[in-house]
Amino acid sequence: MGQGTALGRVRALGSAHEGTHHWLLQRFTAAGNLLTVLFLAVSFVALPDLSYATVRAWLGHPLPALALALMIVSVFWHARLGLQVMIEDYVHGASRFAAILLLNLAAFAGAAFGLLSLVRIVAGATAETAAAAAAAAQVQQALQGMMGGGMPQ
């Protein structure tokens, strides 16, 4: 009964039960984006200057690096959620699956590239800090050796 009409084909199927979850995820990622961008903006204002060396040294600390990593993941996830809604609303047929697959690939690749770049910057800043500390320790040891070498023991 009624299988030939559009209403008959969808009757008693119910909703997909995904709308509320998707909507909440978009709001949570938007809030996460807002918090991390505000933290980074306040941190940038607090820096003495915005030279590459200063920002790189600042990123060598755990809190800014973690905040930036969370922001990268949150921004790409938020963008993926929003673009998925657009694809689901406006793309029909077999190309919808391909579009969502490409969207997932692009979002994952973008987030992975951003995190990899951040890891490289943090590792470089950490290595520079460790090298500077080792050089300072060698200078201090040499100075103590020079001062201790002239004095009888």
Backbone as a ProteinNet text record, in pm:
[ID]
protein_1_A
[PRIMARY]
MGQGTALGRVRALGSAHEGTHHWLLQRFTAAGNLLTVLFLAVSFVALPDLSYATVRAWLGHPLPALALALMIVSVFWHARLGLQVMIEDYVHGASRFAAILLLNLAAFAGAAFGLLSLVRIVAGATAETAAAAAAAAQVQQALQGMMGGGMPQ
[TERTIARY]
82.1	0	87.6	73.9	145.7	292.8	338.9	480.7	524.9	432.1	467.6	491.4	445	463.4	586.9	632.6	750.3	722.1	604.5	568.9	563.6	513.2	504.7	641.6	741.2	874.8	947.6	916.1	987	904.3	781.8	695.1	751.8	751.8	795.3	945.1	1021.6	1166.6	1227.9	1165.6	1217.8	1337.8	1394	1510.6	1638	1745.7	1873.9	1936.3	1883.2	1931.7	2076.5	2120.2	2256.9	2261.9	2149.9	2149.1	2191.9	2141.4	2174.2	2320.8	2371.5	2511.9	2602.6	2570.6	2649.5	2645.1	2527.3	2510.9	2593	2588.3	2665.6	2816	2860.3	3003.1	3048	2964.9	3000.3	3012.3	2921.8	2925.9	3046.3	3078.5	3193.5	3324.7	3336.4	3459.7	3468.2	3354.8	3356.9	3402.7	3353.2	3396	3544.1	3589.7	3732.2	3817.4	3770.8	3844.1	3852.8	3742.3	3739.8	3836.4	3834.6	3923.1	4070.2	4104.5	4246	4294.3	4210.4	4251.5	4267.8	4177.7	4193.1	4320.4	4349.5	4472.4	4595.6	4596.5	4711.9	4723.4	4611.5	4616	4670.9	4623.6	4674.2	4822.5	4861.9	5002.6	5089.9	5040.8	5117.9	5134.8	5030.5	5040	5141.1	5152.6	5244	5390.1	5415.2	5553.2	5623.2	5754.6	5825	5831	5846.8	5841.5	5792.5	5759.2	5704.7	5804.7	5932.5	6032.9	6024	6079.5	6073.2	6138.4	6253.1	6325.4	6244	6180.5	6101.2	5979.8	5908.6	5789.8	5828.9	5940.1	5985.5	6025.7	6092.4	6129.3	6003.9	5905.7	5779.1	5706.7	5709.2	5645.6	5720.4	5842.8	5918.2	5864.6	5781.6	5721	5598.1	5567.1	5458.5	5318.8	5284.9	5148.2	5112.4	5195.1	5159.7	5158.3	5249.4	5252.1	5125.8	5083	4960.3	4838.2	4832.4	4719.3	4713.6	4827.5	4829.3	4792.1	4836.9	4800.8	4650.5	4593	4448.3	4372.3	4425.3	4358.7	4362.3	4474.5	4485.2	4381.7	4375.4	4279.4	4137.1	4106.5	3971.3	3928	4016.8	3982	3952.8	4035.8	4011.9	3887.3	3862.1	3742.5	3616.8	3622.3	3510.2	3482.7	3586.9	3570.3	3511.6	3558.9	3506.9	3358.6	3318.4	3177.3	3089.3	3133.3	3055.7	3046.6	3157.8	3156.1	3077.2	3077.2	2997.7	2849.3	2803.7	2663.4	2630.9	2720.7	2697.2	2690.9	2780.9	2780.8	2652.8	2612.8	2491	2367.2	2367.2	2250.4	2245.9	2360.4	2360.7	2416.6	2481.5	2535.5	2450	2406.1	2317.2	2376.1	2333.3	2375.5	2506	2571.8	2695	2810.7	2803.7	2914.4	2918.4	2811	2811.3	2914	2918.2	3014.5	3157.4	3183.9	3318.6	3354.5	3258.6	3285.4	3315.1	3239.8	3264.4	3397	3428.4	3557.1	3672.7	3662.9	3766.3	3774	3660.2	3657	3729.4	3700	3767.1	3917.6	3956.7	4099.1	4166.6	4102.4	4160.3	4170.6	4067.5	4070	4178.4	4188.1	4290.8	4430.7	4449.4	4581.2	4620.1	4524.9	4555.3	4593.5	4517.9	4549.2	4682.8	4709	4836.1	4953.7	4938.1	5045.6	5069	4961.2	4975.7	5043.7	5004.1	5066.7	5212.5	5241.1	5380.3	5466.5	5415.2	5489.8	5512.9	5411.8	5426.5	5530.5	5529.3	5627.6	5768.8	5784.6	5917.5	5964.7	5875.7	5912.9	5946.8	5863.9	5887.7	6016.4	6039.9	6162.6	6285.8	6277.9	6390.2	6415.8	6309.7	6325.1	6380.4	6334.1	6383.6	6530.3	6567	6707.2	6796.5	6749.3	6828.9	6845.6	6740.6	6747.9	6843.5	6836	6925.8	7070.6	7093.8	7230.2	7284.3	7200.6	7244	7274.7	7193.7	7218.9	7347.8	7372.2	7496	7617.7	7607.4	7718.9	7745	7638.4	7654.9	7718.2	7681.7	7740.7	7888.1	7925.3	8066.3	8147.4	8091.2	8161	8177.9	8073.3	8081.9	8185.2	8187	8283.3	8425.3	8443.2	8576.6	8621.1	8529.6	8564.5	8599.1	8526	8557.5	8692	8720.6	8849.3	8963.6	8943.7	9048.3	9068.8	8963	8974.8	9025.7	8981.8	9024.4	9165	9210.4	9341.6	9453.7	9432	9534.9	9543.3	9450.2	9448.1	9492.9	9570.5	9610.1	9490.6	9493.8	9381.1	9414.4
-116.9	0	124.8	205.3	331.6	318.7	206.1	189.9	268.6	317.5	388.2	535.8	592.2	736	760.5	884.7	921.7	904.1	940.3	925.2	779.1	694.4	552.1	487.6	536.1	476.7	511.3	623.8	663.9	644.8	605.9	587.9	478.7	506	414.3	387.6	463.5	446.5	525.2	633.3	713	794.8	866.4	949.2	866.5	922.3	852.8	864.9	951.8	973	1020	1092.6	1144.1	1296	1362.8	1508.4	1577.3	1534.2	1598.5	1579.3	1460.1	1431.7	1518	1525.3	1604.1	1752.9	1801.2	1940.8	1971.1	1881.1	1901.1	1900.1	1808.8	1804.7	1934.5	1989.9	2117.5	2227.2	2229.3	2332.4	2312.4	2187.9	2161.6	2198.7	2164.8	2200.7	2351.5	2419.3	2565.6	2627.9	2574.5	2624.7	2596.1	2478.3	2446.3	2538.5	2568	2661.9	2799.1	2845.7	2976.4	2982.5	2880.7	2880.1	2875.6	2789.4	2778.2	2902.2	2961.4	3084.6	3198.5	3209.1	3312.9	3292.7	3167.7	3139.6	3179.2	3140.8	3172.7	3322.7	3392.7	3537.7	3608.3	3569.2	3629.7	3596.7	3476.1	3437	3516.3	3539.6	3618.5	3762.4	3817.8	3954.7	3962.1	3856.7	3855.1	3834.5	3789.2	3769.5	3904.4	3909.3	4037.3	4085.2	3993.4	4027.2	3903.8	3920.7	3810.9	3760.5	3765.4	3712.8	3559.9	3503.2	3357.3	3286.5	3335.6	3270.5	3274.1	3386.7	3399.1	3306.4	3305.3	3220.9	3073.6	3040.4	2901.5	2858.1	2944.2	2911.1	2898.6	2985.6	2979	2847.9	2803	2676.6	2556.6	2575.3	2468	2429.5	2514.5	2484.1	2394.8	2309.6	2212	2272.6	2374.4	2427.4	2491	2579.9	2635.3	2529.3	2433.7	2328.5	2242.9	2210.2	2132.4	2211	2339.9	2422.8	2431.5	2447.7	2455.1	2320.7	2211	2078.8	2055.7	2093.5	2079.9	2168.4	2287.8	2376.5	2319.1	2262.2	2203.3	2092	2002.6	1891.6	1944.9	2039.7	2092.4	2167.5	2244.7	2320.9	2227	2127.4	2035.7	1950.2	1911.2	1833.9	1918.7	2043.6	2135.2	2160.2	2182	2204.3	2079.7	1963.4	1839.4	1822.5	1852.6	1840.5	1935	2059.3	2156.3	2122.4	2079.7	2043.6	1915	1825.7	1703.3	1736.7	1831.5	1872.1	1929.2	2010.6	2066.7	1957.1	1860.9	1751.5	1669.7	1638.6	1559.3	1632.5	1764.8	1841.2	1862.4	1880.3	1924.8	1825.7	1719.3	1620.4	1494.6	1444.4	1328.1	1219.2	1098.1	986.7	925.7	857.9	785.8	880.5	1001.8	1094.5	1143.2	1124.8	1165.8	1085.1	955.2	870.3	913.5	938.1	980.5	1116	1208.3	1340.2	1332.2	1251.2	1237.7	1166	1069	1001	1098	1180.8	1281.2	1384.4	1421.6	1515.3	1457.3	1331.7	1267.5	1258.3	1224.4	1215.7	1351.7	1455.5	1589.8	1639.5	1615.5	1660.2	1586.8	1457.1	1379.6	1421.6	1438.1	1476.6	1615.9	1708.5	1844	1846.7	1774.7	1770	1700	1592.4	1520.5	1609.1	1682.2	1772.2	1882.8	1939.9	2044.1	1992.1	1873.9	1816.6	1778.5	1725.8	1692.5	1818.1	1925	2051.1	2103.6	2093.4	2137.6	2054.3	1923.6	1836	1872.3	1902.1	1940.9	2070.9	2167.9	2295.7	2276.5	2201.8	2179.1	2099.8	1997.9	1918	2003.8	2090.5	2179.7	2277.7	2333.5	2427.7	2357	2235.3	2159.3	2122.7	2085.2	2051.3	2173.4	2289.8	2412	2446	2429.4	2457.3	2360.6	2232.8	2133.3	2160.1	2199.6	2230.2	2352.2	2452.8	2572.2	2539.6	2454.3	2414.7	2333.9	2244	2165.3	2255.4	2353.2	2445.5	2528.6	2573.5	2650.4	2565	2438.5	2349.2	2326.8	2313.4	2295.6	2419.9	2537.2	2662.1	2673.1	2639.4	2646.8	2546.5	2426.9	2326	2370.7	2431.9	2480.9	2592.7	2682.4	2790.6	2736.8	2637.3	2578.2	2506.1	2442.1	2374.2	2472.4	2586.5	2689.4	2750.6	2773.5	2834.5	2730.8	2608.9	2503.3	2454.5	2467.9	2419.4	2502.1	2629.1	2716.8	2712.6	2656	2653.4	2514.7	2510.7	2381.4	2311.9	2181.2	2106.5	2050.1
0	0	0	-101.4	-107.2	-140.9	-192.7	-222.2	-345.6	-422.5	-544.2	-523.6	-414	-391.4	-306.2	-309.1	-229.5	-81.1	-38.5	101.5	141.9	54.9	84	97.1	22.4	28	157.7	218.3	339.5	465.7	453.8	570.1	661.8	789.9	895.3	894.9	817.1	822.3	937.6	977.5	1087.2	1044.1	1138.1	1108.2	1121.3	1076.2	1083.2	1221.8	1305.9	1442.7	1446.7	1348.3	1345	1354.2	1332.4	1324.4	1452.2	1565.8	1692.4	1726.2	1707.5	1735.7	1647.6	1521	1427	1465.5	1500.4	1539.3	1664.8	1764.2	1886.6	1858.6	1772.8	1739	1673.9	1587.4	1525.8	1630.8	1728	1831.9	1923.3	1957.4	2044.1	1974.6	1846.9	1775.8	1756.7	1737.8	1727.9	1859.6	1971.3	2102.2	2125	2085.3	2097.4	2012.8	1891.8	1806	1871	1926	1990.2	2108.2	2192.6	2309.7	2270.7	2176.7	2139.9	2065.1	1982.1	1912	2012.2	2109.6	2211.9	2293.1	2331.6	2406.1	2323.8	2196.8	2113.1	2088.2	2071.8	2050.9	2174.6	2291.7	2415.5	2432.5	2398.9	2410.5	2313.9	2192.1	2095.6	2142.9	2202.7	2253.4	2367.4	2445.7	2560	2518.8	2396.6	2352.6	2335.6	2361	2345.7	2199.9	2107.8	1965.6	1890.2	1764.4	1686.3	1582.8	1617.7	1526.5	1522.4	1417.2	1400.1	1518.1	1562.5	1672.1	1802.4	1829.4	1952.4	1950.2	1837.7	1827.8	1829.8	1766.3	1766.8	1907.6	1980.2	2118.5	2205.3	2181.4	2255.6	2227.3	2100.9	2066.1	2123.7	2167.4	2229.5	2366.5	2425.2	2554.4	2532.9	2629.7	2609.2	2593.5	2672.3	2668.9	2534.1	2479.6	2347.7	2237.1	2244.4	2142.8	2151	2272	2288.6	2240.9	2274.9	2232	2079.9	2016	1869.9	1807.7	1866.2	1814.3	1827.1	1941.4	1958.7	1860.9	1835.3	1741.1	1599.7	1559.8	1426.2	1408.8	1505.6	1497.3	1497.4	1584.8	1596.6	1471.2	1412.8	1292.3	1175.4	1155.1	1044.2	1067.2	1191.7	1222	1199.6	1245.4	1227.9	1079.2	1003.1	858.7	791.7	832.1	774.6	805.1	927.6	964.2	882.3	868.7	793.1	645.5	586.8	445.1	421.7	519.3	504.7	496.1	576.6	571.3	433.2	379	245.9	139.7	149.4	51.5	63.6	186.4	205	155.5	165.7	122	-29.1	-93.6	-232.5	-333.3	-288.7	-382.7	-371.3	-486.1	-486.8	-575.6	-551.1	-634.3	-587.1	-680.1	-647.2	-617.4	-668.4	-645.3	-500.2	-424.3	-283.6	-204.9	-227	-156.5	-188.7	-316.2	-357.2	-296.5	-293.4	-237.3	-87.8	-15.3	128.4	153.4	70.2	83	59.6	-43.5	-69.8	42.9	96.4	207.7	328.6	362.5	475.6	453	332.2	299.2	311.3	257.6	263.6	407.8	487.4	627.1	705.6	685.9	755.8	711.4	580.3	528.8	577	578.4	625.2	771.5	854.4	996.9	1021	948.6	964.2	923.8	813.1	769.5	872.4	926.3	1027.4	1153	1197.7	1317.3	1292.9	1175	1141.9	1138.7	1080.9	1078.2	1218.7	1303.2	1441.7	1515.4	1494.3	1559	1514.4	1386.3	1336.8	1399.9	1413.6	1474.8	1621.7	1693.1	1835.9	1857	1774.2	1787.4	1759.9	1661.2	1631.5	1743.8	1800.2	1911.3	2034	2058.5	2172.7	2154.1	2032.9	2005.3	2021.6	1976.2	1992.6	2139.9	2217.3	2360.5	2429.2	2391.9	2451	2412	2286.4	2241.9	2314.1	2333.5	2405.9	2551.4	2612.7	2752	2763.3	2666.1	2667.8	2648.3	2559.6	2537.4	2662.9	2728.6	2851.9	2961	2968.9	3068.3	3039.9	2912	2876.4	2910.4	2884.9	2918.5	3068.9	3142.7	3288	3341.1	3283.6	3325.8	3293	3177.1	3139.7	3232.9	3267.5	3359.7	3497.4	3543.6	3673.6	3668.9	3557	3540.4	3539.7	3475.5	3472.2	3609.4	3681	3814.1	3913.2	3899.2	3991.9	3961.3	3834.6	3794	3851.4	3875.3	3927.9	4078.8	4145.1	4291	4340.2	4444.9	4498.4	4565	4557.8	4615.2	4748.3
[MASK]
+++++++++++++++++++++++++++++++++++++++++++++++++++++++++++++++++++++++++++++++++++++++++++++++++++++++++++++++++++++++++++++++++++++++++++++++++++++++++

